[in-house]
Amino acid sequence: MPNTPFLTINTKKIEQNAKKMAALVHEHGARLWGVTKVVLGDVAVAKSMLQGGCDGLADSRIESLKKLRQAFPKTPLLLIRPPSRSRLKELVQIDCVSLQSDLETIKILGEIASSMGRTQKIILMVELGDLREGVTEDELYPYVFEVLRTPGIEFEGLGAVLTCFAGVVPDQNTVSRFIELVSKISSEYKVEIKYLAPAATNFIPMLMAGKLPRAINDFRVGEGIVLGMNVLDRTPLPGFYVDTVELSCEIIELKKKKSVPTGIVSQNAYGSHPIFEDRGTRRRAIINIGRGDCIPELLMPLDEGVVVLGGSSDHVVCDVEDATGLSVGDMLRFRPGYGALLSLVTSPFVEKVFV
């Protein structure tokens, strides 16, 4: 094959990660959604998650959910981004649970579901401090009241998101506050709240440490399965494979150059002001990928002596002074972090190879 950048994805190791994650979550008495958004709902990865024991599949994109529904007609699906109103009919047609945070959208969804002779399951999102989607505590009681009386809507549970936007770390106080809030809502409206769903990969360290209350019974896990990483500090989860995905790129230039720019320095093509350390003249390699395809800072070199310095739209520059045996046309290998993988999978210029 031509030396275009390519991702090698080890579905067997992803399956083993899913198996270990499912064992943890199921022992806790909870449901596990395998989140496929970092691989754009890839069917091969999704199949590995299901074979590993995930109870259902989750994604943030309607397009990905359509693909998953076609591949897995009977598998429970979950939309993890509140839907646009313009796409509610598609959501009902896919037949999946959805996370919701806007009351008028929920009512319209109920109308559409009722008109199609269906019922739409939702998890209502609560704001716990990370400042992404979610109903504030002051709004929650009237929201639940209206949701419970909306035809076509089945209220499955309350959820939340932490860490993803503001980096808020889940702790005992936050979890206890959430459980207490659910208990009050349940008591107020004499309704069983089936799922308490604030948990994603960010809750796995608490789960592993035996510090997570059993009331938390719904998990959405993507990075922990696909990359085997603890999202709170980007360290490997104990016993999980982290070498599941590998990026290979071709060296298109290899030259000795100064390590600091010459001339007056302004902002770069992306509006930032890079800082350069003067290390003298060094051998530098340019590879055939750029910020249009990935986040260079989230690429971990797998070849000894390679250091990523940065990149522009179509180039990533590496210091390879301490590497040996490299020539133009050789491939450099990297382990992408979560954000880099999401970009790489999205790029039409990066091939995917499954092993």
N, C-alpha and C positions, 0 to 999 in steps of 0.2 A: 504494500500500500504506500501511497505518497506520504512524505513526512510532514503532513499537516499535524497540528497539535491534536493529541487524542487522550481520552480518559480511559483507563482500564478499571473496570468495576467488577469486584469479586463478589458475586451474588451469594456464593456459598458462605463466605464470612459474614455477610449481612444477615443471612438466614440464621447463622449461629448466634449473632448478636441479638436477633429477634427472639430466639429461643431462650436465651439467658434473661432478657428483659421480660418476656412473658412469664417466666417462672417467678421472677420477683413480684411482678404486678399481680399475678393470679394468686400467689401465696398470701398476698395482702387482701384478697377478696375483691379485686377491682377489675374493671374492663380496660383493655389496652387497644388504642387506635395507633396503627402504624402510619406516621405522617410521611407522605411522599412528595411534599412540595419542593424539597431541595433537589429532586431529580425530575421535576415536572411530571409527576404522576407516571413515571416509567413502569410499564407492566412487568418487566422482568424483576425489578427491585420489589415491586408490590407483591409479586408471587413469592419472593423469598421471605417477605415479612409474614405473609399468611402461613406459609409452610413452617415458619418459626413459631407460630402460635398467636399472632395478633388476632384480635377478635373482629377488627374491621380496619378500614383504610380511611385516611383523612387527607384532605388537600385544601388549599386556599383558592384554587382556580376552578371555575365551572368547566372549562375545557378539559382539564385533567380528570375531573370527576366523571365526565361523559366517557372518556377513554377507559377509566377503571370500571364503570358500570357495564360497558360492552364486554370487557374481558372477564369480569366477575359478576354475573347477573344476580347472584343471591347474597353477595357479601355486603354487610352493613357499611355505609359510607357516611362521612361527616364533612361538611363544609366548615372550615375553621376561620374564614373571614366573613363578617356580616355581608350579605349579598347586596348588590345594586338592585334597586327596585325594578329596573328595566329587564332583569334576568330572573325574576321570581318564577315565571312560568317554567323556565328551563330547570330550575331547582326542583320544582315539584315533579317534573317529568323524570328527573334522575332518580327520585325517591331516596332522599338522604336526610339525615339529621343535620341541623344547621345551628351555628352559634349566632345569636341575635342580640342587638342592643338598642334598636330603634322601634318604638311602639307602633308608629304609623306603618312602618315596613312590615311588622308582624301582622297587623290587621289586614293589610293588602295581601300578604302571603296566605292568610287564612281564607280570604275571599276566593283567591285563585284556586287553592286546594279544594275548597268546598265545591266550586263550580266544576271541578274535574272529578268529583266523587272521591276525594282522597283526604287524608289527614296528614298534616306536616308536623313532625317532631322537632322541637327546638330546645336549646339550652340557653337560658337567659344569662348574659354576661354581667358581672358586677365589677365595679371599679374598686380595686384594692390598693391603689397607690402607684401603679406603673404608668398611669396616664395614657393608656391606649384605649381600646374600646371597652365599654362597660357602663352600666347604670350606676349612678351614685347611690349611696345608702338612703339619702333623703327621697330619691325618686323611686326606690325599689318597691315599697309597699303598694303605691298606686299602679305601678307597672304590672306587678304580679296579679293584682286584682283584675286589671283589664285583660291580661293574657289568659287567665283562667276562664274568662267569659267570652273569649273570641272563638267563634266557630271555625272548624278546620285546623285548629292548632292544638297539639298535644304537648303540654308542659312537662318535659323530661327531667329538667334539673337546673341547677345554678352553676355557672362557671366563672372563671376569672383568668386573667393573663398577668403574669409577672415576669420581670427580667428582660423580655424581648425588646421593649422600647427604652425604658429609663434605666434598666439594669437592676431593678429592685429585687433583692434576694428573699425568697420565701423563708420565713422563720416561724417559730412556735406561736408568737403573738399574732402574726397575720393569719395563720391557719386557724387558731382558736377563735379569732374574731369572725372569720368566714363561717366556721361551723356554727357558732352562736347565732349569727345572722340567719342562716338557713333554718335553724331550729325555731327561731321566732316567727319566720315566715310560715313555716309548716304549721305551727301552733295557731297563728292568727287566722289562717285560711282553711284549717282542717284539711290539709292536702299533703299527700306523701310526695316528697321530693326524692325521686329515685336515684339521681346521680348528683354527687358533689364533685365538680370538675374544674378545679383550679390548677390541676397538675399537668406539667409537661416534663421534658428532660430535666428542667431545673429543680424538680422535686425528687429526683432519683437519689441524690446523696442523703436526704432525710430518710427516704425509704430504706436505703441500704443500712443506715445507722439505726434503724428500728425506732425512729423518733416521729414517724408520721402517723397521726391518728387513723384508725381503720375507717372512720367516716368518709375519708377522701377515697372515692371508689371509681374514678374515671381518669385515665391518663392519655395524653396525646404526646407521643414520643417520635421524633424524627432523627435529630442529630445523635441521640444516644444509641440508636440502632444503626443508622447508616455510617456514622463515623466513630462510634464508640467513645464519644467524648463527654466529659462533664462540662456543661455550658457555663457554669459559674466561674470557672478558672481555666478552662480549656486544657485540663489534664485528662489522661485516659481514665475511663471508668474501670475499676478493678475487674479483671477477667474478660474484658471486651476487646475485640479486634479493632485496632485503629488504622491498620493498613488495608482498608477495604477499597480505597480509591487512589489511583495514581495518575498524575498528569505527565505526559511526555511531550517535549517541545524541541524543535531543531535549532541548533546554533547557526545563525545567518551572518554573524560577524564575530571575529576574535582578534582583538588588537590590544597593544599596550597603550594606555592613555593616562593622563593626569587624573587624580582622584577628586580634584576640585575644578569648578568651571573657570574659564578665562573670560574677563570682561565684566560689564555691569550686569548684575543679576536682578531680574524682575520676577513676576509670578510665572509659573509654568502653564502648559496648555490647560490644566485643570484648575487654575486659579489658586494654587497653593504655593508656598515658598519653601522648597526643599532645603534641608541643611546637609552640607557635605563635610566629611571629616578628611583632613589632609593626611593621606597615608602615602604620599609620593606617587610615583608612576606604577600603575598596576595593570595586570592583564584583565580585560573585561570582555564578557561574551554578551551578545545580543541574541535573544531567542524570538521565534516567530509567533509571539502572542503579545497582547497588550491589555490596557485597561478596558478596552471595548469588549474583552472576553472574560476578564477576571479581575480580582483585586490582588496586585502583586505582593502587597505586604502580608497576605494570608497564604502565601505559597512557602512551604517548608522544603528546602532542597534535600534530596535523598542521596545526591552524589557528594562525596567528601570534598571539602575545600570550596564549595560553591556558596556564595552569599548573595541574596537578592538585594539590589540597591534601590530599585524603583522602576517606574515605567511610564510610558506615554500611551497614546491611543492604541498603537499597534506594535509596540516594542516593550520588552522587559529587559532591563540591564542587570547583569550579574557580575560580581567580582569573582574571578576564577584564578586568581594569582596562586592560590594554594592547592588548586586542583591539578592533576597530571593527566597526560595522554589525550587532551581534548583537541579536536579539529573542527573547522567549519563543516557542517553537515552531520555532526554527532548529535545525539539526543541527550538532553538533560531531563532528569526526573524530579518530580515534586509531589508532596502530599498536600492537597488543598484543604484549607480550613472551610468552615461552613459557608461563609459569605462568598469565598472564592468558588466553591463548588456550585453554588446556586447560579453565579454568573456564567461559569463554564458550561453548565448544562443548557443554559438559555442561549448561548452563542451558537449560531449556525455554522461557525467556522471551526468548531471543535468536534471531532468524531468521538463516538462512544464504542468501546470494545468490551464485551462481557466475557468473563472467564469463570 
